[in-house]
Each structure stands twice: as structure tokens, then as C-alpha cells.
Amino acid sequence: MKSGVTITKNTMTASLQRIQKRLETLPKLAYNEFVKVTPVRSGNAKRKTRLQGKDIVANYPYARRLDEGYSNQAPQGMSKPTEDFVKRETDKMMRK
């Protein structure tokens, strides 16, 4: 007795390509979320935060302090809420 599998249509490649396209938007979405949750006093922190390639760079001396929750405006800092946002967005992208 002989058994086998015949593939009539390869939809896996197309699905993976669609997912990859969606995932490529993730750094920009994460950057926007990071800036959104960054506390504002003078606006310097938001102004000095940049997206360089796929990295979010907070280029100001008190970035670590803000990210550790120093500000009442962002008691969880900026990284934790951004990580949570990325997880939610990734889940959404994978389900579509």
C-alpha cells in the first residue's frame, strides 16, 4: 500500500509574505507608541527620541530615569508600555 500527499496549491508562502509585510511596519508603530507614552514637561524628551533603523533611540541625559518611572505622567516608563503594545500588535498581525 502506498500513501502520499499531493500539494495542489501553496498558500503558505503567500501567507508568510503577507505576515512579513505587516511585521515590517512594527518598528514605526513601536516608535510612535514610545513617543506617545513619553512624558511631556518641556517636550525635549519627545523631540530627542528618534527611530534609527529598527532601534528607538532616546538621546537625552535623563532617558533612563524617565524609563524607570520617575515621571508621574509615565509611572511605568516608556519601554514596558511599548513592549506590551508590540505584543498586542504582533498578535493582531498574526491573526489577520
Secondary structure, 3 states (H helix, E strand, C coil): CCCCCCCCCCCHHHHHHHHHHHHCCHHHHHHHHHHHHCCCCCCHHHHCEEEECCEEEECCCCHHHHHCCCCCCCCCCCHHHHHHHHHHHHHHHHHC
